[in-house]
Amino acid sequence: MYDEENNNRETLKGIFVKIVLVVLFIFVLMMLFPTKGFVTNYVDEKVAESGGNDNFNNNLLAMATAGSGYFTSSRLPENTGDKVKMTLGEMYDNKLLVKFSDSNNRTCNTNKSYIEVTKEEDEYTMKVNLSCSDNEDYIMLHMGLDGTQFPSTSTARCEFVKNLDNAWSYGEWSSWSTKKIVEDGTNQVQTKVSKVQSGTKKVAYTNVIEDEPVKVNYSGFIKYVCASGYSNAGAYNNKVMCKKSVTTYTDEPVYKNVTYYRSRSKTLNSSVDTKWSSCDDESLIAQGYVKTGKES
């Protein structure tokens, strides 16, 4: 009887110890492995810290790629300084892109995000601007005037440089003036000729006026008389038309050719021009740019 009670105590004691060990094991597991909510929040924070920029860059390059395919020769601006622009919203409307969101899962600003193409003196430039809740930035693409399509974009962008020795850069054109300007080493000059009114002159116009003669009875004889002042003044046996010439004068403008001049300053550069673009930008290479090996 005593042994049986003793065995029961040992059994209960063993069960209690096992329960305590299980509870301790579960507690240790909870300390080592956080809850699902904690893990999710931690991962979201790390994605926002490290992956947000990647998401922004991918969206920016997606816009650039769509713009490169859209702005072909028929859609490029014609005159130097002209611009054409398309917002992100218009790109969505034209089915050039599917709608995307930023790292905060918010849609980017469809008006402040845009593509703008400008015709420069010696090239086209395409500015791709993206404005989102997590970031706002832009990239530039370049294409020669003889190109028909902007270079395609990729996730890699390369640095290009060009030696500008003996290359001229130009300032803004001055206003047109009649003061003669002579082109020299620091001035580029353009001319145009326009007709300008210099005064007036009298111009004579002669008109012939006709009138009916006066019918007169001279002692039973009928005569037709043209009054004095008419070229055929006098009496006639037959009916005639009385005629006289009248001269009038009008003032008409006199024009002369006037030459106009305008100029812009030019400077000889001795430096290096640096551009960043897609690594396969053949238009920059055609303009004399070379890759430095740096990529971003």
Buried (B, 14 or more C-beta within 10 A) or exposed (E): EEEEEEEEEEEEEEEEEEEEEEEEEEEEEEEEEEEEEEEEEEEEEEEBEEEBBEBBBEBBBBBBBBBBEBBEEEEBBEEEEEEBEBBBBBBBEEEBBEEBBBBEEEBBBBEEBBBBBBBEEEBBBBBBBBBBBBBBEBBEBBBEEEBEBBBEBBEEBBBBBBBBEEBEEEEEEBEEEEEEBEEEEEEBBBEEEEEEEEEEEEEEEEEEEEEEBEEEEEEEEEBBBBEEEBEEBBBEEEEBEBBBEEEEEEEEEEEEEEEBBBBEBBEEBEEEBEBBBBBEBEBBBEBEBEBEEEEE
